[in-house]
């Protein structure tokens, strides 16, 4: 094959790869809270079951009106499971733990909250406000870790503002509850068009 023919082939291949529909962009979700708005980018190629689960909760409106019920500055902010009266919302069955996907619990990443059972994550999530290597599968005592499935791509200042909220006991929790409720007013999938 001549060099000129090779170049033409490469141009045709690169144009096909850039064509609409050739590769879908990673989905994004806007999280509107009473403290401000942030945007999450999700990674279905790395955590397909987790992203599908999270997006279904978003589309169902599950997160609307929930609160960040656990806030630990220098660690993470957690929400998605309780309303502002600390009533736990019903959830679908848990998803398989996808923490061994290469994504890390680094500053700004979003991961699934769970109990001590590795495959118990359902709707609750947390956003890391620092690098939390000990939550990664490779370092976790249980060998599983916490499944990262996306990251904050804008509005990290809002996340850090929530992390700095004064906390104390509230509802069924002995500590770490923001004294002034941080409510998720709405979550919506960003239209890629």
C-alpha positions in Angstrom: 0.0 0.0 0.0 1.3 3.4 -0.9 1.8 6.1 1.8 -0.9 8.3 0.2 -3.4 5.4 0.2 -2.5 4.7 3.9 -3.1 8.3 4.8 -6.5 8.3 3.0 -7.5 5.1 4.9 -6.6 6.7 8.2 -8.6 9.8 7.4 -11.6 7.7 6.6 -11.3 5.7 9.8 -10.9 8.8 12.0 -13.9 10.4 10.4 -16.0 7.3 11.0 -14.9 7.3 14.6 -15.9 11.0 15.0 -19.3 10.5 13.4 -22.3 11.1 15.5 -23.3 7.9 17.3 -19.9 6.4 16.8 -19.2 6.7 20.6 -21.6 7.9 23.1 -20.4 10.6 25.6 -20.4 9.6 29.2 -23.7 10.6 30.8 -23.8 13.6 33.1 -26.2 14.5 35.9 -26.9 17.9 37.4 -27.4 17.8 41.2 -29.3 20.9 42.4 -29.2 21.4 46.1 -30.1 24.3 48.4 -26.4 24.9 48.7 -25.8 25.2 45.0 -25.5 22.9 41.9 -22.9 20.5 40.8 -22.5 18.2 37.8 -21.5 14.6 37.8 -20.0 12.6 34.9 -20.7 8.9 35.1 -18.5 6.1 33.6 -20.7 3.2 32.3 -17.7 1.5 30.6 -16.1 1.0 34.0 -19.2 0.5 36.2 -22.1 -0.5 34.0 -24.4 -1.9 36.6 -23.8 0.9 39.1 -24.3 3.6 36.5 -27.5 2.0 35.2 -28.8 1.7 38.8 -27.9 5.3 39.7 -29.4 6.7 36.5 -32.7 4.8 37.1 -32.9 6.3 40.5 -32.3 9.8 39.0 -35.0 9.2 36.3 -37.5 7.9 38.9 -37.0 11.1 40.9 -35.8 9.0 43.9 -33.2 11.6 44.9 -35.5 14.6 44.8 -36.0 15.8 48.3 -33.4 13.6 49.9 -30.6 15.1 52.1 -26.9 14.7 52.6 -27.4 13.0 56.0 -23.7 12.2 56.7 -21.1 14.9 56.2 -17.5 14.5 57.4 -15.1 17.3 56.4 -11.8 15.8 55.2 -13.5 12.6 54.2 -16.8 12.6 52.2 -20.5 13.7 52.0 -23.2 11.0 51.8 -26.8 11.2 50.6 -29.5 9.7 48.6 -31.3 7.6 51.2 -33.3 9.8 53.6 -35.7 12.7 53.3 -35.5 15.8 55.5 -37.5 14.1 58.3 -34.9 11.2 58.2 -37.4 8.7 56.8 -35.5 6.2 54.8 -36.7 5.9 51.2 -37.6 2.5 49.8 -35.0 1.1 47.3 -34.7 -1.5 44.7 -32.5 -4.6 45.3 -28.8 -3.9 45.7 -26.3 -4.0 42.9 -23.1 -6.0 42.4 -20.1 -4.3 43.8 -18.0 -3.0 40.9 -15.2 -1.5 42.9 -12.5 -3.5 41.1 -12.9 -1.4 38.0 -9.7 0.7 38.2 -11.5 3.9 39.3 -10.2 5.4 42.6 -11.9 7.0 45.6 -10.0 10.3 44.8 -11.1 13.9 45.5 -14.3 14.6 43.6 -15.2 11.0 42.7 -18.6 9.6 43.4 -19.0 6.1 44.8 -21.8 3.9 46.1 -22.3 3.7 49.9 -23.0 0.3 51.3 -23.1 -1.7 54.5 -20.3 -4.1 55.6 -21.7 -6.6 53.0 -19.8 -6.0 49.8 -22.8 -6.3 47.4 -25.3 -4.2 49.5 -25.2 -0.8 47.7 -28.6 0.4 46.5 -29.4 4.1 46.3 -27.0 5.9 48.7 -23.9 7.5 47.3 -21.0 9.6 48.5 -18.7 12.2 47.1 -15.1 12.0 48.3 -13.7 15.4 49.5 -10.1 14.1 49.6 -8.2 11.1 48.2 -9.5 8.1 50.2 -7.2 5.3 49.1 -8.3 3.0 51.9 -11.7 2.8 50.3 -10.3 1.3 47.0 -10.6 -2.4 46.4 -6.8 -2.9 46.5 -6.5 -1.5 50.0 -9.9 -2.4 51.6 -9.8 -4.8 54.5 -12.7 -6.8 53.1 -11.0 -7.0 49.6 -13.9 -5.2 48.0 -13.9 -1.5 48.6 -16.4 1.1 47.5 -17.4 1.3 43.8 -16.5 4.6 42.2 -18.7 5.3 39.1 -18.1 8.9 38.2 -16.8 12.3 39.3 -17.8 15.9 39.9 -16.9 17.8 36.7 -18.3 21.2 37.9 -19.5 22.6 41.2 -16.8 21.1 43.4 -17.0 24.3 45.4 -20.6 23.4 46.3 -19.4 19.9 47.5 -16.7 21.5 49.6 -19.2 24.0 51.1 -21.4 21.1 52.1 -18.4 19.3 53.6 -17.7 22.3 55.8 -21.3 22.4 57.2 -21.6 22.3 61.0 -22.8 18.8 62.1 -24.2 17.1 65.1 -26.8 14.4 65.9 -30.0 14.3 64.0 -32.8 11.8 63.4 -31.5 8.3 64.1 -27.8 9.4 63.7 -25.5 10.2 66.6 -23.3 12.6 64.6 -22.2 13.9 61.2 -25.7 15.3 60.3 -25.6 18.9 59.0 -27.4 21.2 61.5 -29.0 23.0 58.5 -30.4 20.4 56.1 -28.6 20.2 52.7 -31.4 19.1 50.5 -31.1 17.6 47.0 -33.9 19.5 45.3 -33.5 17.7 42.0 -31.3 15.5 40.0 -31.6 15.4 36.2 -29.7 13.8 33.3 -28.1 16.4 31.2 -29.4 16.4 27.6 -26.4 15.8 25.4 -28.0 17.5 22.4 
